[in-house]
Amino acid sequence: MTETTENVVVTIPDKTSFIFHETTTAPSEGEEFVVGHFRELTVKISGSSTSREVKFYAVDEKGEKTPLSGTNKKDFQLGASTLNTNEYWDFDIAGLFKVMFEVVSVNGDISVKGIAVS
């Protein structure tokens, strides 16, 4: 097949980093990640907080939140929230519009950062 000037090659990155929360010290919904072509997301929850609660959500086109289950990489338990820190979570995000990680409560600071892969 012959290529013409109408054929355009678009390079899609195979992974991207995203910051949901950066040293947050107060409850917050944080930043929403637009899923696009990405299929999997690994999130690290870290910080010096002495207590915290983070809830995981999928967000649809209307802005409605639905709990999103992930797998804790430490013990392979499923959950839609965590009270712990210094842990990694894996999420299947294929077909979702957006995802978010809401800090419901925190005593100290917490960061939530992710890497999405296609």
C-alpha positions in Angstrom: 0.0 0.0 0.0 1.3 3.4 -0.9 1.5 6.2 1.7 0.1 9.6 0.8 0.3 13.0 2.5 -3.1 12.3 3.9 -1.8 9.5 6.2 -0.7 11.0 9.5 1.3 9.1 12.1 0.4 10.0 15.7 2.6 8.8 18.5 0.7 7.9 21.6 2.7 7.6 24.8 2.6 4.2 26.4 2.7 5.7 29.9 2.2 9.0 31.7 2.5 10.3 35.3 -0.2 12.2 37.1 -0.5 13.9 40.5 -3.9 13.6 42.2 -2.7 15.2 45.5 0.7 16.8 46.4 1.4 17.0 50.2 -2.3 17.7 50.9 -3.0 18.7 54.5 -6.8 19.0 54.2 -9.7 17.0 52.8 -10.0 17.5 49.1 -11.2 15.7 45.9 -7.9 16.5 44.2 -7.3 16.4 40.5 -9.2 14.2 38.1 -7.3 12.1 35.6 -8.9 11.8 32.1 -8.5 8.2 31.1 -8.4 8.5 27.3 -6.6 5.5 25.8 -5.0 4.3 29.0 -5.9 0.9 30.4 -4.2 0.5 33.7 -3.2 2.8 36.6 -0.8 2.3 39.5 -1.2 4.8 42.3 1.2 5.4 45.2 -0.2 6.8 48.4 2.5 8.4 50.6 3.1 11.1 53.2 3.8 11.7 56.8 0.2 11.7 58.0 -0.6 9.9 61.2 -4.1 9.1 60.0 -5.9 9.4 56.7 -8.8 8.1 54.5 -8.6 8.0 50.8 -11.6 6.9 48.6 -11.2 5.8 45.0 -13.8 6.9 42.3 -14.6 6.6 38.7 -16.2 9.8 37.3 -18.6 9.8 34.4 -19.2 12.5 31.7 -21.9 14.1 34.0 -19.4 14.4 36.9 -21.1 11.6 38.9 -18.8 9.6 41.2 -18.9 5.8 41.5 -16.7 3.9 43.9 -13.8 2.2 42.1 -12.2 -1.0 43.4 -8.4 -1.5 43.1 -6.0 -4.1 44.2 -3.5 -3.4 47.0 -0.1 -4.5 45.7 1.1 -5.5 49.2 -1.5 -8.1 50.0 -3.7 -8.3 46.8 -6.8 -7.3 48.7 -9.5 -5.4 46.8 -10.8 -2.1 48.1 -12.5 1.1 47.2 -10.7 3.1 49.9 -7.7 2.9 52.3 -6.7 4.1 55.7 -3.1 3.3 55.1 -0.1 5.1 53.6 3.1 4.1 51.8 1.3 1.6 49.6 0.6 1.0 45.9 -2.7 0.2 44.3 -3.5 -1.1 40.8 -6.7 -0.1 38.9 -8.2 -1.4 35.7 -9.3 1.9 34.1 -10.1 0.8 30.5 -13.4 2.3 29.4 -13.7 4.8 32.2 -14.0 8.6 31.6 -12.1 9.9 34.6 -10.7 8.7 37.9 -10.1 10.6 41.2 -8.8 9.8 44.7 -10.6 11.8 47.3 -8.8 12.6 50.6 -11.7 12.3 53.0 -9.7 13.0 56.1 -6.0 13.6 56.9 -3.9 14.4 60.0 -0.6 15.6 58.6 0.2 15.4 54.8 -0.5 13.0 52.1 0.4 12.6 48.4 -1.4 10.5 45.8 0.5 10.0 42.5 -0.2 7.7 39.6 1.3 6.2 36.5 -1.1 5.2 33.7 -0.2 2.8 30.9 -1.9 1.9 27.7 
